[in-house]
């Protein structure tokens, strides 16, 4: 009788070899993602970058000094939509944007502007908006009436809605992004208001776009 043949068994790979292989696979994946984002945008922007710069919409309205027309080209612009009764997001945004502006060089400041568009034209008169923006710095405040306001907001993918308050009155729930438009009139990137406290990184974004 012939002896039984033993089935050959492949050696068991130690657990740490599998762990190292998995870590290497993750590193390769992350490296590929990093490379892809750098190919799209070689500069490591802090804000969220538009894959393709999009033309920014022009608009007209009223400022405290009279009729106002916004031409996207000509200066680098930080554009923000809000309302003067806003309890937190709007004042925080305007205060940080003023801090950012002051960290630019004098020449860069001359080529940079902050524009604030009210999403509450029923209560926010041009004079009220002007006083509000002057309190926080040098932003240009603008009132745009409906239905032009709705069309303008859609062009920037900004949403807003009146929300009744328990004690009466209302507030405006709205998109909290600030849009950075280059001097050629193109939307380049946006920041959420929670990012604006890191003014050094916001300044670097603006300076890069200005180049």
Buried (B, 14 or more C-beta within 10 A) or exposed (E): EEEEEEEEEEEEEEEEEEEEEEEEEEEEEEEEEEEEEEEEBEEEBBBEBBEEBBEBBEBBBBBBEEEBEBEBBEBBBBBBBBBBBBEEBBBBBBBBBBBBBEBBEEEBEEBBBBBBBBBBBEEBBBBBBBEBBEEBBBBBBBBBEEEEBEEBBEBBEBEBEEEEEEEEEBBBEBBBBBBBBBBBBBBBBBBBBEBBEBBEBBBBBBBBBBE
